[in-house]
Amino acid sequence: MHQLERVTNLLALLLSARRHVTFEEIRLGLKGQYPENLVAARAAFERDKGILRDEGIPIDSVVLGGDQAGTTGYRILRSEYELGDIDLEPDEATALRIAVATIRIGQTWSLEALWKVDQDVAEDSDRPGTTPIIASLPVDSRLPFLHQSLAARSVVSFTYNDKSREVESFGLLARGGWWYLVGHDRSVNELRTFRVDRISGEVNVGEAGAYAIPDGFDVQAVFPNDPKQLPDNVDVGSDVAQVLIDASDVGVVLAQYGTDAVVEERADGSMVFDIPCSNVRAFDQWLFGFVERAEVLAPPMLREHVVEWLEGIGGTR
């Protein structure tokens, strides 16, 4: 795995953690991303922390107590990480943007900082010198073929998660620095979302005019808001998990997913919910926040994955 991807996943884990987490919990939460050798894994973790801190990301560390006494825990506090609204006037935002465009010191952080303050200026495109920064997206050699299929209404075929797919392209969307293809997957007869960079090999484009996009289809409206619904490259046998939630946390999950997600109500106040798990890594991070107050019941492959993860945690203490 490329270090940049691992550092990004570490950042996401530390941001989503509800409490300070230890190095061992991080290593198991990002299973397979750090070396098996403990010394090598620790060294890689220290390098990753250094990269985040060099970028100005505040990693809060504390010495834990209880059964983890003496162990260091890590977490990124959102209140210290996220940039608040600095409430610049339009003229002030324009002046800042001009200054950044005029003085270059070799880094690009200054341009990225403008994404936060340049939105109001971008709306007034008639003003002299306004060139709003929109986004920085990866270039993928498969994108032209996907755009072609979308324009010509051609079915595309490719390999994804080691399975052959035949997809009617309904839309392409850039979110969070990645390109996603949304379309009707003929292989399963369902609407699916695919992250373009995780397509294996080439994309083959079929004959034009093979299908029609449904009237009123809005790719932004159907794109998943829940990161656990975004496509991953881990197959656990289902895109939905059944999770037993302790009565103390039922209210939290109901607020997230509503009563439609309830599968079963138990006498002790606990409930079984249908929870998206298309993205197993995001699901792991969500489940991690409940500690012992949540249990995965199904699918069996996901339960086995979680049991293995918990046994690994128990074996390291």
C-alpha positions in Angstrom: 0.0 0.0 0.0 1.2 3.5 -0.9 2.2 5.6 2.2 -0.1 8.4 1.2 -3.2 6.2 1.2 -2.2 4.8 4.6 -1.6 8.3 6.1 -5.0 9.4 4.7 -6.7 6.4 6.4 -4.9 7.1 9.6 -6.1 10.7 9.5 -9.7 9.4 8.9 -9.4 7.0 11.8 -8.1 9.5 14.3 -10.7 12.1 13.3 -13.6 9.6 13.7 -12.4 8.1 17.0 -14.7 8.9 20.0 -11.8 8.3 22.4 -8.0 8.2 22.4 -6.9 5.0 20.7 -3.6 3.1 21.2 -1.1 2.2 18.5 -2.2 -1.5 18.7 -5.8 -0.5 18.1 -4.8 1.7 15.2 -2.7 -1.1 13.7 -5.6 -3.5 14.0 -8.1 -0.9 12.8 -5.9 -0.4 9.7 -5.3 -4.1 9.4 -2.9 -5.1 6.7 -1.6 -1.5 6.1 1.2 -1.6 8.6 4.0 -4.3 8.5 3.5 -7.5 10.5 6.8 -6.9 12.3 6.0 -4.9 15.4 9.2 -2.8 15.3 8.7 -2.0 11.6 5.0 -1.2 12.2 5.9 1.2 15.0 8.6 2.9 12.9 6.1 3.3 10.0 3.5 4.7 12.4 5.9 7.3 13.8 6.7 8.4 10.2 3.0 8.7 9.4 2.5 10.8 12.6 5.4 13.0 11.6 3.9 13.6 8.1 0.5 14.6 9.7 2.2 16.9 12.2 4.4 18.4 9.5 1.2 19.3 7.7 0.0 21.2 10.8 -2.5 18.5 11.9 -2.7 18.5 15.7 -2.5 14.9 17.0 -3.6 14.9 20.7 -1.8 12.2 22.8 -2.4 11.2 26.4 -1.2 8.5 28.7 -4.1 6.2 29.4 -5.2 4.6 32.6 -7.2 1.5 33.7 -6.3 -1.7 31.9 -4.3 0.3 29.4 -2.3 2.1 32.0 0.9 3.6 30.8 0.0 3.2 27.1 -0.2 6.3 24.9 -3.5 7.0 23.2 -4.0 9.2 20.1 -6.8 11.3 18.7 -7.4 14.3 16.5 -9.8 16.8 18.0 -12.1 18.2 15.3 -12.3 21.5 17.2 -8.5 22.0 16.8 -8.3 20.5 13.3 -11.1 22.1 11.3 -10.9 25.7 10.1 -13.8 27.8 11.4 -15.5 30.5 9.4 -13.2 33.5 9.4 -15.9 35.7 8.0 -14.0 37.7 5.4 -15.7 40.5 3.5 -15.7 40.0 -0.3 -13.0 42.7 -0.8 -10.9 41.1 1.9 -11.1 37.7 0.3 -10.2 39.2 -3.1 -7.2 40.9 -1.6 -6.0 37.7 0.0 -6.4 35.7 -3.2 -4.5 38.3 -5.2 -1.7 38.3 -2.6 -1.4 34.5 -2.8 -1.4 34.6 -6.6 1.3 37.2 -6.5 3.8 35.8 -4.0 4.9 32.1 -4.5 7.3 30.4 -2.1 7.2 26.9 -3.7 4.3 25.4 -1.7 0.7 24.9 -2.7 -0.8 25.1 0.8 -1.7 28.8 0.3 -3.9 28.0 -2.7 -5.6 25.2 -0.8 -6.3 27.5 2.1 -8.3 29.8 -0.3 -10.8 27.0 -0.9 -12.2 28.0 2.5 -12.5 31.7 1.9 -13.0 32.1 -1.8 -16.5 30.7 -2.1 -18.4 34.0 -2.0 -15.9 35.6 -4.4 -16.4 32.7 -6.8 -20.1 33.5 -7.0 -19.3 36.9 -8.4 -17.4 35.9 -11.5 -17.8 39.2 -13.2 -15.4 40.9 -10.8 -11.9 41.7 -12.3 -9.3 39.1 -11.4 -11.7 36.5 -9.9 -10.5 33.0 -10.9 -12.0 30.7 -8.3 -10.2 27.5 -7.3 -12.5 24.6 -7.9 -10.8 21.3 -7.1 -7.7 19.1 -7.7 -8.7 15.7 -9.0 -6.6 12.7 -10.0 -6.2 11.9 -13.7 -7.3 8.3 -14.5 -6.7 6.7 -17.9 -10.2 5.1 -17.7 -12.1 8.3 -17.4 -12.2 9.1 -21.1 -13.8 5.7 -21.8 -16.3 6.2 -19.0 -17.2 9.7 -20.3 -17.5 8.2 -23.8 -19.9 5.5 -22.5 -22.0 8.1 -20.7 -22.3 10.4 -23.8 -23.1 7.5 -26.2 -25.2 5.5 -23.8 -22.8 2.5 -24.2 -22.6 -0.3 -21.7 -19.1 -0.6 -20.1 -17.6 -3.8 -18.9 -14.8 -4.0 -16.4 -13.5 -6.0 -13.3 -14.3 -4.6 -9.9 -13.7 -6.5 -6.6 -12.5 -9.4 -8.7 -16.0 -9.7 -10.3 -16.9 -9.0 -13.9 -19.4 -6.1 -14.3 -21.6 -4.8 -17.0 -22.7 -1.2 -16.2 -25.1 1.3 -17.8 -23.3 4.6 -17.0 -25.8 7.1 -15.5 -23.3 9.7 -14.2 -19.7 10.5 -13.1 -19.1 12.4 -10.0 -16.0 13.7 -8.1 -16.2 13.6 -4.3 -13.4 13.8 -1.7 -10.7 13.9 -4.3 -11.9 10.7 -6.1 -14.0 10.0 -9.2 -17.0 7.8 -8.9 -19.1 6.1 -11.6 -22.8 5.7 -10.8 -24.9 3.4 -12.9 -27.1 0.3 -13.3 -25.0 -2.8 -12.8 -26.6 -5.5 -15.0 -24.6 -8.2 -13.2 -26.8 -7.7 -10.1 -29.7 -5.7 -11.6 -29.2 -2.8 -9.1 -28.0 0.8 -9.0 -24.3 0.8 -7.9 -21.5 3.2 -7.2 -17.9 2.4 -8.3 -14.7 4.2 -7.4 -12.9 4.6 -10.7 -9.4 4.1 -9.4 -10.4 0.7 -8.0 -11.5 -0.6 -11.4 -9.1 -3.4 -12.3 -7.6 -3.4 -15.8 -9.2 -1.8 -18.8 -12.7 -0.5 -19.4 -14.4 -1.9 -22.5 -17.1 0.3 -24.2 -19.9 -1.4 -26.0 -22.2 -0.2 -28.8 -23.9 3.2 -28.6 -27.5 3.6 -27.8 -27.7 0.4 -25.7 -29.8 2.0 -22.9 -31.5 5.1 -21.7 -30.9 7.1 -18.5 -34.1 7.3 -16.4 -36.0 10.5 -16.6 -35.1 13.0 -13.9 -32.1 11.0 -12.8 -29.8 13.1 -10.5 -26.4 11.6 -9.8 -25.8 14.0 -6.9 -29.1 13.0 -5.3 -28.4 9.3 -5.4 -24.7 9.5 -4.4 -24.2 8.0 -0.9 -23.8 10.5 1.9 -22.8 7.7 4.3 -19.1 6.7 3.9 -20.1 3.1 4.8 -22.1 3.0 1.6 -19.2 4.1 -0.6 -17.6 1.2 -2.6 -14.6 -0.6 -1.2 -12.4 -3.4 -2.5 -13.3 -5.8 0.4 -16.0 -8.4 -0.2 -17.8 -9.6 2.9 -20.8 -11.2 1.1 -23.3 -8.3 1.5 -23.6 -4.5 1.4 -25.7 -4.5 4.6 -24.8 -5.8 8.0 -27.1 -6.7 10.8 -25.7 -5.2 14.0 -27.0 -5.6 17.6 -26.8 -2.3 19.4 -26.9 -2.1 23.2 -29.8 -0.2 24.7 -27.5 2.6 25.9 -26.7 3.5 22.2 -29.9 2.7 20.5 -30.9 6.4 20.4 -27.6 7.3 18.6 -28.2 4.7 15.8 -31.9 5.6 15.5 -30.8 9.3 15.0 -28.4 8.1 12.2 -30.6 5.7 10.3 -34.2 6.0 11.6 -36.8 3.4 12.4 -36.7 1.9 8.9 -33.3 0.4 9.7 -34.6 -1.5 12.8 -34.8 -5.3 12.2 -35.6 -6.4 15.7 -36.4 -4.9 19.1 -35.4 -7.0 22.1 -36.8 -7.1 25.6 -33.7 -5.6 27.2 -34.0 -2.5 25.1 -31.3 -3.4 22.6 -32.1 -3.4 18.8 -30.8 -5.1 15.7 -30.2 -2.7 12.8 -29.5 -2.9 9.1 -26.2 -0.9 8.7 -24.5 -0.3 5.4 -21.1 -2.0 5.1 -20.2 -1.6 1.4 -17.0 0.1 2.6 -15.7 -2.3 5.2 -13.0 0.1 6.4 -15.5 2.9 7.1 -17.8 0.3 8.8 -14.9 -0.8 11.0 -14.3 2.7 12.1 -18.0 3.2 12.9 -18.2 0.0 14.8 -15.0 0.9 16.7 -16.8 3.8 18.4 -19.2 1.5 20.2 -16.5 -0.7 21.7 -18.3 -3.7 23.4 -21.8 -2.2 23.0 -22.3 -3.5 19.4 -22.2 -7.0 17.9 -22.2 -7.9 14.2 -24.6 -10.7 13.6 -24.5 -11.0 9.8 -23.2 -11.5 7.2 -21.0 -14.4 8.3 -17.9 -13.1 6.4 -18.2 -9.7 8.1 -18.7 -11.2 11.5 -15.7 -13.4 11.0 -13.7 -10.3 10.0 -14.7 -8.5 13.2 -14.1 -11.5 15.4 -10.6 -11.8 14.0 -10.0 -8.1 14.6 -11.3 -8.3 18.2 -9.2 -11.4 18.9 -6.2 -9.6 17.6 -6.9 -6.7 20.0 -7.3 -9.2 22.9 -4.1 -10.9 22.1 -2.0 -7.7 22.2 -2.9 -6.7 25.7 
